[in-house]
């Protein structure tokens, strides 16, 4: 795309450049022949004539030389007008601006790392982008629609127009440096192809896929998805909770915005250097020191312990499932990393 733009720019200004060179050569030769001037003087006369400066003539011109000068003035003026009109058309068309934005986007894509690739910018992909932005996690959106790409870029997001199941597009989106991929296309078949391609390129990539129908679950899992989300199933469960257990639904809504502060659930891995390792929950005093509530603990062997208490020992490489505000959780992450 950028190469095509360069070719168009080159072709647009090739004629004025060649015409100027021919005009300079013809003017220099004409003054040498008509006025018997040296090469430097003849070139000087040609330049001041074409540029319409018109002062500092080497010597008074003969009638033939004056007629020749008039011709040079008209030729130079026409060439300048043509060049200015072509330049104005190029600038007003916005082609240069689009080319500059394209170069900037490619540069950013080449340097982004530890990001998430969002494949599809529909209703699900849009919310995924908003949540990742709130989490401070960089991401790249890949979508076929030019209108959606324009909307994404207006929102300040990094985007790439193209088929998300294409290896070339995923490579340009930095899949070799990504932390994860979200397959959020509207069609389950599209998501299967996206997951297949991504998994073939990165065996260790975390892939979360959207599925509209339950029969698509085994296909997406076989294709290589690590996690599946069925929006209609989740919506159905939420609506039933509101009908059958309205107080529970109200409670979940209340804690989500308790005191005007959004509470989040986060998984935090305890690194060997963390001062929390080897302590019990009672000794760690996370609720009093950080305002954190630990609701579960995933042990290094993969077992999820949901019956934790004050005597639960915090082991290295265990993952705490903690509830708190974004700031509180960030403080816990720093403590867990040591």
C-alpha distance (Angstrom), angle and dihedral (degrees) to the residues before:
residue distance angle dihedral
X1 . . .
X2 3.82 . .
X3 3.83 90.2 .
X4 3.84 90.1 54.6
X5 3.81 90.2 51.7
X6 3.79 91.0 51.6
X7 3.80 90.3 50.5
X8 3.82 91.7 50.4
X9 3.80 91.3 49.5
X10 3.81 90.7 48.0
X11 3.82 92.3 49.9
X12 3.82 91.6 46.3
X13 3.81 93.6 56.5
X14 3.81 99.4 30.2
X15 3.83 94.4 88.1
X16 3.85 95.3 50.6
X17 3.81 91.0 47.8
X18 3.82 93.3 49.6
X19 3.82 91.2 43.4
X20 3.80 91.3 51.7
X21 3.81 91.5 49.6
X22 3.82 91.2 48.9
X23 3.81 91.3 46.8
X24 3.82 92.0 51.0
X25 3.78 91.6 48.2
X26 3.81 93.3 46.4
X27 3.81 92.7 46.3
X28 3.79 92.9 48.9
X29 3.81 92.0 48.4
X30 3.81 91.8 45.7
X31 3.79 95.0 52.1
X32 3.78 91.3 45.8
X33 3.83 91.5 52.6
X34 3.83 99.9 38.1
X35 3.81 100.7 35.9
X36 3.82 100.4 25.1
X37 3.81 91.6 -124.6
X38 3.78 126.9 160.6
X39 3.79 118.9 -106.6
X40 3.83 95.0 -100.7
X41 3.81 93.1 46.4
X42 3.80 91.7 46.1
X43 3.81 91.5 49.8
X44 3.81 89.8 47.5
X45 3.81 91.6 52.7
X46 3.80 90.6 48.3
X47 3.82 93.3 51.1
X48 3.82 96.3 48.3
X49 3.80 89.7 45.8
X50 3.83 96.8 49.0
X51 3.80 91.4 43.6
X52 3.84 88.9 49.7
X53 3.83 90.5 -129.4
X54 3.78 88.8 129.0
X55 3.81 101.7 -175.4
X56 3.77 134.6 103.6
X57 3.83 97.9 44.3
X58 3.78 113.0 -172.7
X59 3.83 92.4 -134.2
X60 3.82 139.0 -20.0
X61 3.77 109.9 -71.4
X62 3.76 127.5 -124.1
X63 3.83 119.0 -120.4
X64 3.81 88.8 -100.0
X65 3.80 90.5 49.8
X66 3.81 91.0 50.1
X67 3.79 92.1 52.2
X68 3.82 88.7 48.3
X69 3.83 89.2 50.3
X70 3.81 91.1 52.1
X71 3.79 89.2 53.2
X72 3.81 91.0 50.2
X73 3.82 91.1 50.0
X74 3.82 92.7 52.7
X75 3.82 91.8 44.3
X76 3.80 92.5 48.3
X77 3.80 92.7 46.5
X78 3.79 91.6 50.6
X79 3.79 91.3 48.4
X80 3.81 91.6 49.9
X81 3.81 91.8 48.7
X82 3.80 91.2 49.3
X83 3.81 92.5 48.3
X84 3.82 93.1 47.1
X85 3.81 92.4 49.1
X86 3.83 90.8 49.8
X87 3.81 91.3 47.8
X88 3.80 92.0 48.2
X89 3.80 91.3 49.6
X90 3.81 90.5 50.2
X91 3.81 93.2 49.0
X92 3.81 96.0 43.5
X93 3.80 92.0 47.7
X94 3.81 89.3 64.4
X95 3.80 90.4 -133.0
X96 3.79 92.9 129.3
X97 3.81 90.8 49.0
X98 3.80 91.7 51.0
X99 3.80 90.4 48.2
X100 3.81 91.3 50.2
X101 3.81 91.7 48.7
X102 3.81 90.0 48.5
X103 3.81 91.8 52.4
X104 3.80 91.0 47.9
X105 3.82 91.3 50.1
X106 3.81 92.5 49.6
X107 3.80 90.0 49.5
X108 3.81 91.3 51.6
X109 3.81 91.6 47.1
X110 3.79 90.0 51.5
X111 3.81 92.1 55.1
X112 3.82 103.5 36.5
X113 3.81 116.3 107.4
X114 3.81 141.0 168.3
X115 3.79 88.0 30.0
X116 3.80 137.4 133.8
X117 3.80 123.5 -111.8
X118 3.81 112.8 -143.1
X119 3.79 111.3 -158.5
X120 3.81 107.7 -159.6
X121 3.80 128.3 17.4
X122 3.78 102.3 -142.7
X123 3.79 125.8 121.9
X124 3.81 92.3 -59.6
X125 3.80 96.6 41.9
X126 3.80 91.2 49.0
X127 3.81 92.0 55.8
X128 3.81 91.3 44.7
X129 3.82 89.0 54.9
X130 3.81 92.2 49.5
X131 3.80 92.3 49.3
X132 3.81 93.1 47.6
X133 3.79 89.7 50.4
X134 3.81 89.7 51.6
X135 3.82 89.1 50.6
X136 3.79 91.0 50.4
X137 3.81 92.0 -120.8
X138 3.83 116.0 143.3
X139 3.79 117.1 -125.8
X140 3.80 144.1 176.0
X141 3.81 123.2 -143.3
X142 3.82 119.3 -147.0
X143 3.81 117.1 -165.7
X144 3.81 137.9 150.7
X145 3.81 96.9 -137.7
X146 3.84 115.7 95.0
X147 3.81 89.3 -158.6
X148 3.79 92.3 55.0
X149 3.81 91.5 45.8
X150 3.82 89.6 53.4
X151 3.81 90.0 48.8
X152 3.81 91.1 49.1
X153 3.79 93.2 50.1
X154 3.81 91.5 47.9
X155 3.81 86.8 56.1
X156 3.79 89.1 56.0
X157 3.81 95.7 -109.4
X158 3.79 125.8 136.9
X159 3.80 110.1 -111.8
X160 3.78 142.1 175.2
X161 3.80 124.7 -159.8
X162 3.78 114.5 -138.5
X163 3.78 147.6 72.7
X164 3.81 109.8 -44.4
X165 3.81 90.9 -150.8
X166 3.81 91.0 61.5
X167 3.79 115.6 105.2
X168 3.81 90.6 -146.5
X169 3.81 92.5 54.9
X170 3.80 93.9 45.6
X171 3.79 89.7 48.5
X172 3.80 90.5 51.2
X173 3.82 88.6 49.0
X174 3.81 87.7 58.7
X175 3.79 101.2 -108.8
X176 3.82 90.2 162.0
X177 3.83 88.7 62.0
X178 3.82 99.5 34.6
X179 3.79 125.9 114.4
X180 3.79 94.1 -150.7
X181 3.80 148.4 -15.7
X182 3.80 131.8 -132.9
X183 3.81 117.0 -154.6
X184 3.81 101.0 -156.5
X185 3.81 103.5 154.6
X186 3.81 117.1 140.9
X187 3.80 93.1 -118.6
X188 3.81 123.3 67.5
X189 3.81 88.9 -147.3
X190 3.81 90.4 56.9
X191 3.78 90.6 49.3
X192 3.81 90.9 51.5
X193 3.83 90.8 54.2
X194 3.80 91.4 45.4
X195 3.80 92.2 50.8
X196 3.82 92.4 45.7
X197 3.80 92.0 52.0
X198 3.80 94.8 44.1
X199 3.81 93.1 47.5
X200 3.79 92.0 49.8
X201 3.81 89.0 54.2
X202 3.81 97.9 43.2
X203 3.81 121.7 24.8
X204 3.82 93.1 -175.2
X205 3.81 98.3 45.4
X206 3.82 118.0 122.6
X207 3.82 106.2 -126.3
X208 3.80 124.5 -170.2
X209 3.80 115.1 -172.6
X210 3.78 135.3 -168.0
X211 3.80 119.2 -131.8
X212 3.79 124.5 -169.9
X213 3.80 95.9 -171.0
X214 3.80 130.5 42.0
X215 3.82 92.4 -132.2
X216 3.82 87.6 64.1
X217 3.83 92.6 62.1
X218 3.84 98.2 84.3
X219 3.82 91.3 43.9
X220 3.79 92.8 53.7
X221 3.79 92.0 45.2
X222 3.80 91.5 50.4
X223 3.79 89.4 47.5
X224 3.80 88.8 59.2
X225 3.81 109.3 -92.2
X226 3.82 114.6 151.6
X227 3.80 96.0 -161.2
X228 3.81 134.5 18.8
X229 3.78 131.0 -153.0
X230 3.81 122.2 -163.1
X231 3.84 105.1 -167.7
X232 3.80 94.1 -166.8
X233 3.80 92.7 51.0
X234 3.80 91.7 49.4
X235 3.81 91.3 46.9
X236 3.80 90.8 49.2
X237 3.79 92.4 51.6
X238 3.79 91.3 48.2
X239 3.81 92.7 50.5
X240 3.81 92.0 48.5
X241 3.81 89.6 50.1
X242 3.79 89.1 53.8
X243 3.80 90.3 50.1
X244 3.81 100.4 41.4
X245 3.81 102.1 26.7
X246 3.81 106.3 23.9
X247 3.80 93.0 160.4
X248 3.81 90.3 56.4
X249 3.81 90.4 50.1
X250 3.81 90.6 49.2
X251 3.79 90.2 48.6
X252 3.80 92.0 52.9
X253 3.80 90.5 49.1
X254 3.81 91.4 47.7
X255 3.80 96.1 51.4
X256 3.78 90.2 45.9
X257 3.81 88.6 65.7
X258 3.79 102.4 20.5
X259 3.79 110.6 167.5
X260 3.78 90.0 -10.1
X261 3.81 89.8 -62.2
X262 3.78 118.6 114.4
X263 3.80 112.6 -127.8
X264 3.77 117.8 -147.5
X265 3.78 137.0 -168.5
X266 3.77 113.0 -131.1
X267 3.80 136.1 177.7
X268 3.78 113.2 -134.7
X269 3.80 123.3 -172.8
X270 3.80 117.9 -144.8
X271 3.80 109.5 -132.4
X272 3.84 120.1 -150.9
X273 3.82 90.8 -109.3
X274 3.81 93.6 54.9
X275 3.83 115.6 115.9
X276 3.81 87.6 -138.8
X277 3.83 93.1 68.3
X278 3.80 112.2 106.7
X279 3.79 94.5 15.9
X280 3.78 126.6 111.1
X281 3.78 120.6 -122.1
X282 3.80 88.2 -107.0
X283 3.81 91.2 55.0
X284 3.81 93.4 44.7
X285 3.84 90.6 57.7
X286 3.79 92.1 -160.2
X287 3.83 95.7 161.5
X288 3.80 94.0 53.0
X289 3.81 98.2 37.7
X290 3.82 101.6 38.0
X291 3.79 104.9 10.8
X292 3.81 88.8 -118.9
X293 3.80 124.7 148.1
X294 3.82 115.2 -155.2
X295 3.81 108.1 -150.9
X296 3.83 100.5 173.6
X297 3.79 143.3 -1.9
X298 3.80 127.6 -143.0
X299 3.81 108.0 -150.6
X300 3.82 122.9 -139.4
X301 3.82 89.3 -104.2
X302 3.81 89.9 60.4
X303 3.80 96.9 -105.1
X304 3.81 114.4 137.6
X305 3.81 112.8 -136.8
X306 3.80 109.9 -159.4
X307 3.82 94.6 166.7
X308 3.75 98.6 72.5
X309 3.79 121.9 155.4
X310 3.80 141.8 170.7
X311 3.84 90.9 -72.2
X312 3.84 94.9 52.6
X313 3.80 108.3 122.5
X314 3.80 116.8 -135.6
X315 3.81 108.4 -130.8
X316 3.78 127.3 -161.6
X317 3.82 114.8 -95.5
X318 3.81 89.7 17.8
X319 3.80 115.7 133.1
X320 3.78 119.6 -131.9
X321 3.79 119.1 -150.5
X322 3.80 100.6 -147.6
X323 3.82 135.7 -179.2
X324 3.79 121.3 -146.0
X325 3.77 146.9 102.6
X326 3.78 120.5 -61.8
X327 3.82 91.5 -102.3
X328 3.81 93.1 48.1
X329 3.78 91.9 49.4
X330 3.81 91.7 48.9
X331 3.82 88.6 54.5
X332 3.82 89.6 50.4
X333 3.80 91.4 50.1
X334 3.80 91.4 53.4
X335 3.82 90.4 48.6
X336 3.80 91.4 48.0
X337 3.79 91.6 51.8
X338 3.80 92.2 52.3
